Amino acid sequence: MSWDLETGPLLRVRGLEKRFDLDEGLLESLKFSGGKITRQTRAVHAVNNITFDVNKGDAVCVVGESGCGKSTVARMVAGLISPSNGEIHYGGARIDGLRGKDLLPLRKKIQMIFQNPYASLNPRMTIGQTLAEPLRYHNPGKSKGELQDKAIAVMKSVGIDPAWSARYAHELSGGQRQRIAIARALTVDPEFIVADEPISALDVSIQAQVLNLMLEMQEAHGLTYLFITHDLSVVEHFGTKVIVLYLGSICEVADTRTLFSNPKHPYTKALLSAVPQLKDDRPNHIRLKGEIPTPINLPAGCPFASRCPLADNRCAAEKPMPLQKDDGSIVACHAVEEKRIDALDWV
Amino acid sequence: MSLLSVRDLTVKFASRDGAMAALNGISFDLARGERLGIVGESGAGKSITGFALMNLLSKPGFIDGGEILFEGEDVTQMSPKQVRDMRGNRMAMIFQDPMVTLNPVLTIGQQMVETLRAHRNLSFEEARQIALVKLKEVYIPSPDERLDQYPHELSGGMRQRIIIAMALLLDPKLIIADEPTTALDVTIQADIMELLLEMCQSNQVGLILITHDLGVVSQVTERTMVMYAGRIIETGATRSIINDPQHPYTQGLINALPQQTPPGQRLKQIPGAMPTLSAMPTGCPFHTRCAHVTDECKRTAPEVSQFGDTAVACHEVHRLQRDLPKEVAQ
């Protein structure tokens, strides 16, 4: 498979799937029922057949509730775990399944920022060491002085006083730590940043600081983001494209503006209306009944059917395929396809 | 008489470098059935306030002065027996993580019956019936079965519903909810908040909602109190706090939200971070981050003054308010 790198997407994800086996050993998988011993293995179906593209310079946001597979997608793209099925292509080359040394050039291009800056920084390393380590690892030929200059330049660019290099992470606040985590990702001059809930653990006034920093870095370094979040107001501000996940499947993919002005999938509509607003004068809140089903026993039909007010027999039996709409958005919903969605007097 | 009246409450934490004040003489009132939001960032003293009200502070934290009058009784002077009698009975608390609140080795029914029988002279059957009614009230499907289930068998949203049912078991006068939906997803959060609001309204229960989310406060509460570095810096009707904030910190907090800025542009951030307890600046605690800072702000901490229906602790606002009549006269 090949395509024009100039115009084609930077990241291309096709039919991505991830299962986590629950019963690993032989003994665990043996079940006794009806007088017979049978072998059964259960698995968490975290991500099911996901396809999307990320163009250069985009900030693609993946949204959804806990357990919908957002972080699993992020980890697969960053090469931290390998998919059970499907393909990931970056810059024209297939990157899923790469191991060891083959991954090295990719790690320079794709870097990750994690949610919790208290867990992602090594408490025994000073800030200077934290920033120098990836530099040294990826540039074995460079001298100590060169590496130090680079570390200082990165620190300055994210608004950290280079005098902090002797400090340890515990001496810094959450916002400062997240700055360090961003700086660490930027030391190797990556093209693509996977950010998994980078501001969720921070206070409101600090969230704005970190989000601004990420926007500035995007302009300065021409970065492309895959941004995982559950916070829709951040998505509206930051994202160029949104992927809405539910129970490991895609509900809707659309440009940010299209998604917020004209959400199509019933789950997207519910999600948008559930966000608490400052000016509390919206007439209709959407009430979703019930809870997200478990990803161990996936429903045969639409994953959202158990909570959807428009669900009918077809929804329960047949999983909807993502279909492209006139405005470019992609929606996986039988009700949208059959134009039953208008019966919904939400939003 | 108000349901709750807090006067000059000071809470300190003992440390090697001496006692450090986590709450600096805060005062506020809550009327019967009133819903008050406490907003602020981590370290502002929101949760400490909630814990102090329930007399739940544990070492090294201690109340270093002031009084907490709940239905006319001072919580800080209560004997351990009186405190036990009040907690869960007249004043109940809902915490952030329902899994920590619920006992994992007891069924939902056992925990609810235990709570009821600790405070009321009820038979096991009677207590179970009351528990069943309360579970129905919070819209738990098939409540009969739930009573015999363990917490781990239920989802996060369901657990938080059960916590609300348990908080309401003994018909308390006041519920303190500390970030009750922070651990939940948005669609579940909207559900739980609506339930909490409905329960408080229909049972005339006072609510203190501790949260960092201004959107949640705006939906549920009538009055809002903004805290910063152990002080109340602004109090007023929730609508006026959100539509017309006076204190520079409150303004900054609201303006920093992504929905206040057009997409793609820089957010209006507040520079710096909240000072830590051990390095509290002199004067106004916010002066290190404030755009309107003057020498007066660095020297003396501003008093809380009432303007219309909001009370603000800020020299700049005080100056503006003083000068305003003159300007109008000119």
HADDOCK unambig.tbl for C-alpha pairs under 7 A between the chains (distance, minus, plus):
assign (segid A and resid 65 and name CA) (segid B and resid 185 and name CA) 5.64 0.50 0.50
assign (segid A and resid 66 and name CA) (segid B and resid 185 and name CA) 6.65 0.50 0.50
assign (segid A and resid 203 and name CA) (segid B and resid 41 and name CA) 5.71 0.50 0.50
assign (segid A and resid 203 and name CA) (segid B and resid 42 and name CA) 6.80 0.50 0.50
assign (segid A and resid 204 and name CA) (segid B and resid 253 and name CA) 6.82 0.50 0.50
assign (segid A and resid 204 and name CA) (segid B and resid 256 and name CA) 7.00 0.50 0.50
assign (segid A and resid 205 and name CA) (segid B and resid 253 and name CA) 6.00 0.50 0.50
assign (segid A and resid 205 and name CA) (segid B and resid 256 and name CA) 5.99 0.50 0.50
assign (segid A and resid 205 and name CA) (segid B and resid 269 and name CA) 6.05 0.50 0.50
assign (segid A and resid 205 and name CA) (segid B and resid 270 and name CA) 5.67 0.50 0.50
assign (segid A and resid 208 and name CA) (segid B and resid 256 and name CA) 5.81 0.50 0.50
assign (segid A and resid 208 and name CA) (segid B and resid 267 and name CA) 5.81 0.50 0.50
assign (segid A and resid 208 and name CA) (segid B and resid 269 and name CA) 5.24 0.50 0.50
assign (segid A and resid 209 and name CA) (segid B and resid 269 and name CA) 5.53 0.50 0.50
assign (segid A and resid 212 and name CA) (segid B and resid 266 and name CA) 5.62 0.50 0.50
assign (segid A and resid 212 and name CA) (segid B and resid 267 and name CA) 6.20 0.50 0.50
assign (segid A and resid 233 and name CA) (segid B and resid 258 and name CA) 5.89 0.50 0.50
assign (segid A and resid 233 and name CA) (segid B and resid 259 and name CA) 6.01 0.50 0.50
assign (segid A and resid 234 and name CA) (segid B and resid 258 and name CA) 5.90 0.50 0.50
assign (segid A and resid 236 and name CA) (segid B and resid 263 and name CA) 6.47 0.50 0.50
assign (segid A and resid 237 and name CA) (segid B and resid 258 and name CA) 5.94 0.50 0.50
assign (segid A and resid 237 and name CA) (segid B and resid 262 and name CA) 6.99 0.50 0.50
assign (segid A and resid 237 and name CA) (segid B and resid 263 and name CA) 4.15 0.50 0.50
assign (segid A and resid 237 and name CA) (segid B and resid 264 and name CA) 5.75 0.50 0.50
assign (segid A and resid 238 and name CA) (segid B and resid 263 and name CA) 6.54 0.50 0.50
assign (segid A and resid 238 and name CA) (segid B and resid 264 and name CA) 5.90 0.50 0.50
assign (segid A and resid 271 and name CA) (segid B and resid 187 and name CA) 6.15 0.50 0.50
assign (segid A and resid 274 and name CA) (segid B and resid 186 and name CA) 5.96 0.50 0.50
assign (segid A and resid 274 and name CA) (segid B and resid 187 and name CA) 5.34 0.50 0.50
assign (segid A and resid 274 and name CA) (segid B and resid 190 and name CA) 5.64 0.50 0.50
assign (segid A and resid 275 and name CA) (segid B and resid 186 and name CA) 6.25 0.50 0.50
assign (segid A and resid 276 and name CA) (segid B and resid 215 and name CA) 4.61 0.50 0.50
assign (segid A and resid 276 and name CA) (segid B and resid 216 and name CA) 5.60 0.50 0.50
assign (segid A and resid 277 and name CA) (segid B and resid 215 and name CA) 4.75 0.50 0.50
assign (segid A and resid 278 and name CA) (segid B and resid 214 and name CA) 6.59 0.50 0.50
assign (segid A and resid 278 and name CA) (segid B and resid 215 and name CA) 4.68 0.50 0.50
assign (segid A and resid 278 and name CA) (segid B and resid 218 and name CA) 5.82 0.50 0.50
assign (segid A and resid 280 and name CA) (segid B and resid 218 and name CA) 6.54 0.50 0.50
assign (segid A and resid 280 and name CA) (segid B and resid 219 and name CA) 6.10 0.50 0.50
